[in-house]
Amino acid sequence: MFVYGRLVFLTRWSLLVLKLTGFIAIAAVLGIVSWIGYTLATTLSPKPVEEIEKKIEEELEEESKEQV
């Protein structure tokens, strides 16, 4: 932190340091947004609740038949 403050306020490279800081910050934000978008685009959608309920009912029927 001390080095960054010194580079920004007390050297002739302050403009370059600020430009690099802005570039890195924006690149990080865009990288995170891209990662979230990729994850949303490639994740499979969940099964509808009706299919899950039907499967559970079938399993329960099979278990009840086995017990009898």
PDB file with SEQRES, HELIX, SHEET and CRYST1 records, atoms N, CA, C and O in Angstrom:
SEQRES   1 A   68  MET PHE VAL TYR GLY ARG LEU VAL PHE LEU THR ARG TRP          
SEQRES   2 A   68  SER LEU LEU VAL LEU LYS LEU THR GLY PHE ILE ALA ILE          
SEQRES   3 A   68  ALA ALA VAL LEU GLY ILE VAL SER TRP ILE GLY TYR THR          
SEQRES   4 A   68  LEU ALA THR THR LEU SER PRO LYS PRO VAL GLU GLU ILE          
SEQRES   5 A   68  GLU LYS LYS ILE GLU GLU GLU LEU GLU GLU GLU SER LYS          
SEQRES   6 A   68  GLU GLN VAL                                                  
HELIX    1 AA1 PHE A    2  LEU A   10  1                                   9    
HELIX    2 AA2 SER A   14  THR A   42  1                                  29    
HELIX    3 AA3 VAL A   49  GLN A   67  1                                  19    
CRYST1    1.000    1.000    1.000  90.00  90.00  90.00 P 1           1          
ATOM      1  N   MET A   1       0.834  -1.187   0.000  1.00  0.00           N  
ATOM      2  CA  MET A   1       0.000   0.000   0.000  1.00  0.00           C  
ATOM      3  C   MET A   1       0.876   1.248   0.000  1.00  0.00           C  
ATOM      4  O   MET A   1       0.611   2.213  -0.717  1.00  0.00           O  
ATOM      5  N   PHE A   2       1.914   1.209   0.810  1.00  0.00           N  
ATOM      6  CA  PHE A   2       2.822   2.348   0.882  1.00  0.00           C  
ATOM      7  C   PHE A   2       3.506   2.578  -0.463  1.00  0.00           C  
ATOM      8  O   PHE A   2       3.649   3.714  -0.916  1.00  0.00           O  
ATOM      9  N   VAL A   3       3.922   1.490  -1.086  1.00  0.00           N  
ATOM     10  CA  VAL A   3       4.605   1.604  -2.382  1.00  0.00           C  
ATOM     11  C   VAL A   3       3.648   2.157  -3.428  1.00  0.00           C  
ATOM     12  O   VAL A   3       4.026   3.014  -4.227  1.00  0.00           O  
ATOM     13  N   TYR A   4       2.410   1.670  -3.426  1.00  0.00           N  
ATOM     14  CA  TYR A   4       1.429   2.159  -4.395  1.00  0.00           C  
ATOM     15  C   TYR A   4       1.157   3.649  -4.193  1.00  0.00           C  
ATOM     16  O   TYR A   4       1.129   4.412  -5.158  1.00  0.00           O  
ATOM     17  N   GLY A   5       0.960   4.059  -2.955  1.00  0.00           N  
ATOM     18  CA  GLY A   5       0.736   5.477  -2.669  1.00  0.00           C  
ATOM     19  C   GLY A   5       1.916   6.331  -3.095  1.00  0.00           C  
ATOM     20  O   GLY A   5       1.744   7.425  -3.634  1.00  0.00           O  
ATOM     21  N   ARG A   6       3.086   5.835  -2.855  1.00  0.00           N  
ATOM     22  CA  ARG A   6       4.286   6.578  -3.253  1.00  0.00           C  
ATOM     23  C   ARG A   6       4.378   6.692  -4.779  1.00  0.00           C  
ATOM     24  O   ARG A   6       4.709   7.751  -5.312  1.00  0.00           O  
ATOM     25  N   LEU A   7       4.079   5.580  -5.476  1.00  0.00           N  
ATOM     26  CA  LEU A   7       4.121   5.609  -6.939  1.00  0.00           C  
ATOM     27  C   LEU A   7       3.080   6.565  -7.517  1.00  0.00           C  
ATOM     28  O   LEU A   7       3.343   7.245  -8.508  1.00  0.00           O  
ATOM     29  N   VAL A   8       1.916   6.617  -6.908  1.00  0.00           N  
ATOM     30  CA  VAL A   8       0.848   7.467  -7.437  1.00  0.00           C  
ATOM     31  C   VAL A   8       1.117   8.944  -7.167  1.00  0.00           C  
ATOM     32  O   VAL A   8       0.893   9.781  -8.042  1.00  0.00           O  
ATOM     33  N   PHE A   9       1.590   9.274  -5.975  1.00  0.00           N  
ATOM     34  CA  PHE A   9       1.673  10.677  -5.587  1.00  0.00           C  
ATOM     35  C   PHE A   9       3.065  11.286  -5.676  1.00  0.00           C  
ATOM     36  O   PHE A   9       3.186  12.506  -5.787  1.00  0.00           O  
ATOM     37  N   LEU A  10       4.104  10.489  -5.632  1.00  0.00           N  
ATOM     38  CA  LEU A  10       5.433  11.079  -5.497  1.00  0.00           C  
ATOM     39  C   LEU A  10       6.407  10.743  -6.622  1.00  0.00           C  
ATOM     40  O   LEU A  10       7.599  11.023  -6.497  1.00  0.00           O  
ATOM     41  N   THR A  11       5.940  10.161  -7.698  1.00  0.00           N  
ATOM     42  CA  THR A  11       6.856   9.840  -8.797  1.00  0.00           C  
ATOM     43  C   THR A  11       6.323  10.388 -10.107  1.00  0.00           C  
ATOM     44  O   THR A  11       5.181  10.837 -10.203  1.00  0.00           O  
ATOM     45  N   ARG A  12       7.167  10.339 -11.090  1.00  0.00           N  
ATOM     46  CA  ARG A  12       6.754  10.828 -12.411  1.00  0.00           C  
ATOM     47  C   ARG A  12       5.927   9.786 -13.164  1.00  0.00           C  
ATOM     48  O   ARG A  12       5.373  10.088 -14.221  1.00  0.00           O  
ATOM     49  N   TRP A  13       5.838   8.574 -12.640  1.00  0.00           N  
ATOM     50  CA  TRP A  13       5.075   7.510 -13.283  1.00  0.00           C  
ATOM     51  C   TRP A  13       3.638   7.432 -12.771  1.00  0.00           C  
ATOM     52  O   TRP A  13       2.967   6.424 -12.990  1.00  0.00           O  
ATOM     53  N   SER A  14       3.168   8.440 -12.117  1.00  0.00           N  
ATOM     54  CA  SER A  14       1.837   8.375 -11.500  1.00  0.00           C  
ATOM     55  C   SER A  14       0.731   8.124 -12.531  1.00  0.00           C  
ATOM     56  O   SER A  14      -0.186   7.347 -12.265  1.00  0.00           O  
ATOM     57  N   LEU A  15       0.801   8.760 -13.684  1.00  0.00           N  
ATOM     58  CA  LEU A  15      -0.230   8.561 -14.701  1.00  0.00           C  
ATOM     59  C   LEU A  15      -0.209   7.120 -15.214  1.00  0.00           C  
ATOM     60  O   LEU A  15      -1.262   6.513 -15.407  1.00  0.00           O  
ATOM     61  N   LEU A  16       0.970   6.583 -15.431  1.00  0.00           N  
ATOM     62  CA  LEU A  16       1.087   5.197 -15.879  1.00  0.00           C  
ATOM     63  C   LEU A  16       0.544   4.232 -14.821  1.00  0.00           C  
ATOM     64  O   LEU A  16      -0.151   3.273 -15.156  1.00  0.00           O  
ATOM     65  N   VAL A  17       0.854   4.480 -13.568  1.00  0.00           N  
ATOM     66  CA  VAL A  17       0.370   3.621 -12.481  1.00  0.00           C  
ATOM     67  C   VAL A  17      -1.153   3.673 -12.412  1.00  0.00           C  
ATOM     68  O   VAL A  17      -1.793   2.637 -12.232  1.00  0.00           O  
ATOM     69  N   LEU A  18      -1.737   4.844 -12.549  1.00  0.00           N  
ATOM     70  CA  LEU A  18      -3.198   4.963 -12.521  1.00  0.00           C  
ATOM     71  C   LEU A  18      -3.839   4.262 -13.718  1.00  0.00           C  
ATOM     72  O   LEU A  18      -4.876   3.614 -13.576  1.00  0.00           O  
ATOM     73  N   LYS A  19      -3.232   4.388 -14.884  1.00  0.00           N  
ATOM     74  CA  LYS A  19      -3.760   3.705 -16.069  1.00  0.00           C  
ATOM     75  C   LYS A  19      -3.693   2.190 -15.899  1.00  0.00           C  
ATOM     76  O   LYS A  19      -4.645   1.484 -16.232  1.00  0.00           O  
ATOM     77  N   LEU A  20      -2.581   1.697 -15.388  1.00  0.00           N  
ATOM     78  CA  LEU A  20      -2.451   0.255 -15.165  1.00  0.00           C  
ATOM     79  C   LEU A  20      -3.447  -0.239 -14.119  1.00  0.00           C  
ATOM     80  O   LEU A  20      -4.024  -1.317 -14.263  1.00  0.00           O  
ATOM     81  N   THR A  21      -3.643   0.545 -13.078  1.00  0.00           N  
ATOM     82  CA  THR A  21      -4.604   0.172 -12.040  1.00  0.00           C  
ATOM     83  C   THR A  21      -6.017   0.091 -12.617  1.00  0.00           C  
ATOM     84  O   THR A  21      -6.746  -0.865 -12.352  1.00  0.00           O  
ATOM     85  N   GLY A  22      -6.393   1.083 -13.394  1.00  0.00           N  
ATOM     86  CA  GLY A  22      -7.714   1.074 -14.023  1.00  0.00           C  
ATOM     87  C   GLY A  22      -7.879  -0.092 -14.975  1.00  0.00           C  
ATOM     88  O   GLY A  22      -8.928  -0.735 -14.999  1.00  0.00           O  
ATOM     89  N   PHE A  23      -6.847  -0.368 -15.761  1.00  0.00           N  
ATOM     90  CA  PHE A  23      -6.907  -1.482 -16.706  1.00  0.00           C  
ATOM     91  C   PHE A  23      -7.073  -2.807 -15.978  1.00  0.00           C  
ATOM     92  O   PHE A  23      -7.903  -3.632 -16.362  1.00  0.00           O  
ATOM     93  N   ILE A  24      -6.291  -3.010 -14.937  1.00  0.00           N  
ATOM     94  CA  ILE A  24      -6.366  -4.264 -14.180  1.00  0.00           C  
ATOM     95  C   ILE A  24      -7.729  -4.408 -13.503  1.00  0.00           C  
ATOM     96  O   ILE A  24      -8.295  -5.501 -13.481  1.00  0.00           O  
ATOM     97  N   ALA A  25      -8.256  -3.323 -12.955  1.00  0.00           N  
ATOM     98  CA  ALA A  25      -9.559  -3.381 -12.288  1.00  0.00           C  
ATOM     99  C   ALA A  25     -10.665  -3.730 -13.282  1.00  0.00           C  
ATOM    100  O   ALA A  25     -11.506  -4.583 -12.996  1.00  0.00           O  
ATOM    101  N   ILE A  26     -10.671  -3.086 -14.434  1.00  0.00           N  
ATOM    102  CA  ILE A  26     -11.703  -3.354 -15.438  1.00  0.00           C  
ATOM    103  C   ILE A  26     -11.545  -4.758 -16.009  1.00  0.00           C  
ATOM    104  O   ILE A  26     -12.538  -5.448 -16.237  1.00  0.00           O  
ATOM    105  N   ALA A  27     -10.311  -5.185 -16.240  1.00  0.00           N  
ATOM    106  CA  ALA A  27     -10.082  -6.543 -16.744  1.00  0.00           C  
ATOM    107  C   ALA A  27     -10.577  -7.584 -15.747  1.00  0.00           C  
ATOM    108  O   ALA A  27     -11.140  -8.604 -16.144  1.00  0.00           O  
ATOM    109  N   ALA A  28     -10.372  -7.336 -14.465  1.00  0.00           N  
ATOM    110  CA  ALA A  28     -10.843  -8.275 -13.439  1.00  0.00           C  
ATOM    111  C   ALA A  28     -12.368  -8.343 -13.427  1.00  0.00           C  
ATOM    112  O   ALA A  28     -12.935  -9.433 -13.356  1.00  0.00           O  
ATOM    113  N   VAL A  29     -13.032  -7.203 -13.495  1.00  0.00           N  
ATOM    114  CA  VAL A  29     -14.501  -7.180 -13.503  1.00  0.00           C  
ATOM    115  C   VAL A  29     -15.036  -7.890 -14.746  1.00  0.00           C  
ATOM    116  O   VAL A  29     -15.963  -8.694 -14.647  1.00  0.00           O  
ATOM    117  N   LEU A  30     -14.463  -7.601 -15.907  1.00  0.00           N  
ATOM    118  CA  LEU A  30     -14.916  -8.259 -17.132  1.00  0.00           C  
ATOM    119  C   LEU A  30     -14.641  -9.760 -17.094  1.00  0.00           C  
ATOM    120  O   LEU A  30     -15.437 -10.549 -17.603  1.00  0.00           O  
ATOM    121  N   GLY A  31     -13.537 -10.152 -16.503  1.00  0.00           N  
ATOM    122  CA  GLY A  31     -13.238 -11.575 -16.366  1.00  0.00           C  
ATOM    123  C   GLY A  31     -14.259 -12.288 -15.499  1.00  0.00           C  
ATOM    124  O   GLY A  31     -14.695 -13.391 -15.828  1.00  0.00           O  
ATOM    125  N   ILE A  32     -14.640 -11.665 -14.398  1.00  0.00           N  
ATOM    126  CA  ILE A  32     -15.639 -12.264 -13.504  1.00  0.00           C  
ATOM    127  C   ILE A  32     -16.997 -12.344 -14.197  1.00  0.00           C  
ATOM    128  O   ILE A  32     -17.683 -13.362 -14.103  1.00  0.00           O  
ATOM    129  N   VAL A  33     -17.385 -11.281 -14.889  1.00  0.00           N  
ATOM    130  CA  VAL A  33     -18.663 -11.282 -15.608  1.00  0.00           C  
ATOM    131  C   VAL A  33     -18.653 -12.344 -16.708  1.00  0.00           C  
ATOM    132  O   VAL A  33     -19.654 -13.030 -16.914  1.00  0.00           O  
ATOM    133  N   SER A  34     -17.539 -12.484 -17.407  1.00  0.00           N  
ATOM    134  CA  SER A  34     -17.432 -13.512 -18.446  1.00  0.00           C  
ATOM    135  C   SER A  34     -17.539 -14.908 -17.857  1.00  0.00           C  
ATOM    136  O   SER A  34     -18.200 -15.777 -18.426  1.00  0.00           O  
ATOM    137  N   TRP A  35     -16.895 -15.126 -16.726  1.00  0.00           N  
ATOM    138  CA  TRP A  35     -16.944 -16.433 -16.070  1.00  0.00           C  
ATOM    139  C   TRP A  35     -18.376 -16.764 -15.644  1.00  0.00           C  
ATOM    140  O   TRP A  35     -18.829 -17.894 -15.823  1.00  0.00           O  
ATOM    141  N   ILE A  36     -19.081 -15.797 -15.088  1.00  0.00           N  
ATOM    142  CA  ILE A  36     -20.474 -16.015 -14.684  1.00  0.00           C  
ATOM    143  C   ILE A  36     -21.342 -16.306 -15.909  1.00  0.00           C  
ATOM    144  O   ILE A  36     -22.178 -17.209 -15.876  1.00  0.00           O  
ATOM    145  N   GLY A  37     -21.150 -15.554 -16.978  1.00  0.00           N  
ATOM    146  CA  GLY A  37     -21.915 -15.789 -18.201  1.00  0.00           C  
ATOM    147  C   GLY A  37     -21.653 -17.159 -18.790  1.00  0.00           C  
ATOM    148  O   GLY A  37     -22.587 -17.839 -19.217  1.00  0.00           O  
ATOM    149  N   TYR A  38     -20.397 -17.574 -18.820  1.00  0.00           N  
ATOM    150  CA  TYR A  38     -20.049 -18.896 -19.334  1.00  0.00           C  
ATOM    151  C   TYR A  38     -20.692 -19.985 -18.484  1.00  0.00           C  
ATOM    152  O   TYR A  38     -21.217 -20.967 -19.007  1.00  0.00           O  
ATOM    153  N   THR A  39     -20.645 -19.801 -17.175  1.00  0.00           N  
ATOM    154  CA  THR A  39     -21.238 -20.782 -16.268  1.00  0.00           C  
ATOM    155  C   THR A  39     -22.745 -20.879 -16.487  1.00  0.00           C  
ATOM    156  O   THR A  39     -23.296 -21.980 -16.519  1.00  0.00           O  
ATOM    157  N   LEU A  40     -23.406 -19.752 -16.637  1.00  0.00           N  
ATOM    158  CA  LEU A  40     -24.852 -19.761 -16.886  1.00  0.00           C  
ATOM    159  C   LEU A  40     -25.183 -20.407 -18.226  1.00  0.00           C  
ATOM    160  O   LEU A  40     -26.181 -21.119 -18.343  1.00  0.00           O  
ATOM    161  N   ALA A  41     -24.353 -20.163 -19.233  1.00  0.00           N  
ATOM    162  CA  ALA A  41     -24.632 -20.685 -20.566  1.00  0.00           C  
ATOM    163  C   ALA A  41     -24.386 -22.186 -20.668  1.00  0.00           C  
ATOM    164  O   ALA A  41     -25.046 -22.859 -21.460  1.00  0.00           O  
ATOM    165  N   THR A  42     -23.466 -22.717 -19.899  1.00  0.00           N  
ATOM    166  CA  THR A  42     -23.106 -24.129 -20.041  1.00  0.00           C  
ATOM    167  C   THR A  42     -23.713 -25.037 -18.980  1.00  0.00           C  
ATOM    168  O   THR A  42     -23.556 -26.256 -19.062  1.00  0.00           O  
ATOM    169  N   THR A  43     -24.395 -24.485 -17.995  1.00  0.00           N  
ATOM    170  CA  THR A  43     -25.006 -25.310 -16.954  1.00  0.00           C  
ATOM    171  C   THR A  43     -26.321 -25.881 -17.465  1.00  0.00           C  
ATOM    172  O   THR A  43     -27.141 -25.167 -18.041  1.00  0.00           O  
ATOM    173  N   LEU A  44     -26.509 -27.173 -17.248  1.00  0.00           N  
ATOM    174  CA  LEU A  44     -27.747 -27.808 -17.677  1.00  0.00           C  
ATOM    175  C   LEU A  44     -28.903 -27.335 -16.809  1.00  0.00           C  
ATOM    176  O   LEU A  44     -28.751 -27.096 -15.611  1.00  0.00           O  
ATOM    177  N   SER A  45     -30.059 -27.207 -17.443  1.00  0.00           N  
ATOM    178  CA  SER A  45     -31.231 -26.787 -16.674  1.00  0.00           C  
ATOM    179  C   SER A  45     -31.734 -27.966 -15.845  1.00  0.00           C  
ATOM    180  O   SER A  45     -31.609 -29.116 -16.265  1.00  0.00           O  
ATOM    181  N   PRO A  46     -32.297 -27.692 -14.683  1.00  0.00           N  
ATOM    182  CA  PRO A  46     -32.781 -28.779 -13.833  1.00  0.00           C  
ATOM    183  C   PRO A  46     -34.038 -29.417 -14.414  1.00  0.00           C  
ATOM    184  O   PRO A  46     -34.751 -28.812 -15.216  1.00  0.00           O  
ATOM    185  N   LYS A  47     -34.292 -30.650 -13.992  1.00  0.00           N  
ATOM    186  CA  LYS A  47     -35.497 -31.336 -14.442  1.00  0.00           C  
ATOM    187  C   LYS A  47     -36.718 -30.651 -13.842  1.00  0.00           C  
ATOM    188  O   LYS A  47     -36.652 -30.113 -12.736  1.00  0.00           O  
ATOM    189  N   PRO A  48     -37.831 -30.670 -14.570  1.00  0.00           N  
ATOM    190  CA  PRO A  48     -39.061 -30.117 -14.002  1.00  0.00           C  
ATOM    191  C   PRO A  48     -39.497 -30.920 -12.775  1.00  0.00           C  
ATOM    192  O   PRO A  48     -39.209 -32.111 -12.664  1.00  0.00           O  
ATOM    193  N   VAL A  49     -40.179 -30.263 -11.878  1.00  0.00           N  
ATOM    194  CA  VAL A  49     -40.621 -30.891 -10.634  1.00  0.00           C  
ATOM    195  C   VAL A  49     -41.554 -32.061 -10.924  1.00  0.00           C  
ATOM    196  O   VAL A  49     -41.535 -33.057 -10.201  1.00  0.00           O  
ATOM    197  N   GLU A  50     -42.366 -31.954 -11.967  1.00  0.00           N  
ATOM    198  CA  GLU A  50     -43.313 -33.017 -12.288  1.00  0.00           C  
ATOM    199  C   GLU A  50     -42.585 -34.326 -12.585  1.00  0.00           C  
ATOM    200  O   GLU A  50     -43.029 -35.392 -12.158  1.00  0.00           O  
ATOM    201  N   GLU A  51     -41.470 -34.254 -13.313  1.00  0.00           N  
ATOM    202  CA  GLU A  51     -40.715 -35.468 -13.632  1.00  0.00           C  
ATOM    203  C   GLU A  51     -40.133 -36.094 -12.369  1.00  0.00           C  
ATOM    204  O   GLU A  51     -40.138 -37.316 -12.220  1.00  0.00           O  
ATOM    205  N   ILE A  52     -39.643 -35.279 -11.481  1.00  0.00           N  
ATOM    206  CA  ILE A  52     -39.065 -35.782 -10.236  1.00  0.00           C  
ATOM    207  C   ILE A  52     -40.151 -36.437  -9.386  1.00  0.00           C  
ATOM    208  O   ILE A  52     -39.937 -37.510  -8.820  1.00  0.00           O  
ATOM    209  N   GLU A  53     -41.322 -35.788  -9.295  1.00  0.00           N  
ATOM    210  CA  GLU A  53     -42.427 -36.359  -8.521  1.00  0.00           C  
ATOM    211  C   GLU A  53     -42.873 -37.696  -9.115  1.00  0.00           C  
ATOM    212  O   GLU A  53     -43.146 -38.645  -8.381  1.00  0.00           O  
ATOM    213  N   LYS A  54     -42.946 -37.766 -10.440  1.00  0.00           N  
ATOM    214  CA  LYS A  54     -43.350 -39.003 -11.103  1.00  0.00           C  
ATOM    215  C   LYS A  54     -42.353 -40.120 -10.802  1.00  0.00           C  
ATOM    216  O   LYS A  54     -42.751 -41.253 -10.533  1.00  0.00           O  
ATOM    217  N   LYS A  55     -41.077 -39.808 -10.847  1.00  0.00           N  
ATOM    218  CA  LYS A  55     -40.047 -40.805 -10.567  1.00  0.00           C  
ATOM    219  C   LYS A  55     -40.132 -41.288  -9.118  1.00  0.00           C  
ATOM    220  O   LYS A  55     -39.994 -42.481  -8.852  1.00  0.00           O  
ATOM    221  N   ILE A  56     -40.356 -40.375  -8.196  1.00  0.00           N  
ATOM    222  CA  ILE A  56     -40.486 -40.747  -6.778  1.00  0.00           C  
ATOM    223  C   ILE A  56     -41.705 -41.638  -6.571  1.00  0.00           C  
ATOM    224  O   ILE A  56     -41.638 -42.626  -5.839  1.00  0.00           O  
ATOM    225  N   GLU A  57     -42.822 -41.292  -7.214  1.00  0.00           N  
ATOM    226  CA  GLU A  57     -44.029 -42.113  -7.090  1.00  0.00           C  
ATOM    227  C   GLU A  57     -43.796 -43.521  -7.631  1.00  0.00           C  
ATOM    228  O   GLU A  57     -44.246 -44.499  -7.034  1.00  0.00           O  
ATOM    229  N   GLU A  58     -43.094 -43.625  -8.760  1.00  0.00           N  
ATOM    230  CA  GLU A  58     -42.798 -44.941  -9.325  1.00  0.00           C  
ATOM    231  C   GLU A  58     -41.928 -45.757  -8.378  1.00  0.00           C  
ATOM    232  O   GLU A  58     -42.153 -46.954  -8.204  1.00  0.00           O  
ATOM    233  N   GLU A  59     -40.940 -45.119  -7.769  1.00  0.00           N  
ATOM    234  CA  GLU A  59     -40.073 -45.825  -6.825  1.00  0.00           C  
ATOM    235  C   GLU A  59     -40.859 -46.280  -5.598  1.00  0.00           C  
ATOM    236  O   GLU A  59     -40.647 -47.382  -5.092  1.00  0.00           O  
ATOM    237  N   LEU A  60     -41.762 -45.431  -5.126  1.00  0.00           N  
ATOM    238  CA  LEU A  60     -42.586 -45.811  -3.976  1.00  0.00           C  
ATOM    239  C   LEU A  60     -43.504 -46.984  -4.314  1.00  0.00           C  
ATOM    240  O   LEU A  60     -43.707 -47.873  -3.486  1.00  0.00           O  
ATOM    241  N   GLU A  61     -44.059 -46.989  -5.525  1.00  0.00           N  
ATOM    242  CA  GLU A  61     -44.911 -48.097  -5.953  1.00  0.00           C  
ATOM    243  C   GLU A  61     -44.111 -49.395  -6.023  1.00  0.00           C  
ATOM    244  O   GLU A  61     -44.596 -50.447  -5.605  1.00  0.00           O  
ATOM    245  N   GLU A  62     -42.892 -49.326  -6.546  1.00  0.00           N  
ATOM    246  CA  GLU A  62     -42.041 -50.518  -6.631  1.00  0.00           C  
ATOM    247  C   GLU A  62     -41.714 -51.046  -5.235  1.00  0.00           C  
ATOM    248  O   GLU A  62     -41.716 -52.256  -5.012  1.00  0.00           O  
ATOM    249  N   GLU A  63     -41.436 -50.147  -4.306  1.00  0.00           N  
ATOM    250  CA  GLU A  63     -41.130 -50.566  -2.937  1.00  0.00           C  
ATOM    251  C   GLU A  63     -42.347 -51.208  -2.275  1.00  0.00           C  
ATOM    252  O   GLU A  63     -42.219 -52.201  -1.559  1.00  0.00           O  
ATOM    253  N   SER A  64     -43.521 -50.640  -2.517  1.00  0.00           N  
ATOM    254  CA  SER A  64     -44.727 -51.203  -1.900  1.00  0.00           C  
ATOM    255  C   SER A  64     -45.040 -52.577  -2.496  1.00  0.00           C  
ATOM    256  O   SER A  64     -45.534 -53.450  -1.783  1.00  0.00           O  
ATOM    257  N   LYS A  65     -44.764 -52.787  -3.784  1.00  0.00           N  
ATOM    258  CA  LYS A  65     -44.976 -54.094  -4.410  1.00  0.00           C  
ATOM    259  C   LYS A  65     -43.995 -55.119  -3.847  1.00  0.00           C  
ATOM    260  O   LYS A  65     -44.351 -56.282  -3.655  1.00  0.00           O  
ATOM    261  N   GLU A  66     -42.766 -54.694  -3.582  1.00  0.00           N  
ATOM    262  CA  GLU A  66     -41.757 -55.604  -3.045  1.00  0.00           C  
ATOM    263  C   GLU A  66     -42.100 -56.017  -1.616  1.00  0.00           C  
ATOM    264  O   GLU A  66     -41.800 -57.140  -1.212  1.00  0.00           O  
ATOM    265  N   GLN A  67     -42.711 -55.146  -0.865  1.00  0.00           N  
ATOM    266  CA  GLN A  67     -43.037 -55.438   0.526  1.00  0.00           C  
ATOM    267  C   GLN A  67     -44.221 -56.393   0.640  1.00  0.00           C  
ATOM    268  O   GLN A  67     -44.353 -57.111   1.631  1.00  0.00           O  
ATOM    269  N   VAL A  68     -45.072 -56.399  -0.366  1.00  0.00           N  
ATOM    270  CA  VAL A  68     -46.274 -57.243  -0.326  1.00  0.00           C  
ATOM    271  C   VAL A  68     -45.969 -58.630  -0.735  1.00  0.00           C  
ATOM    272  O   VAL A  68     -46.863 -59.477  -0.761  1.00  0.00           O  
TER     273      VAL A  68                                                      
END                                                                             
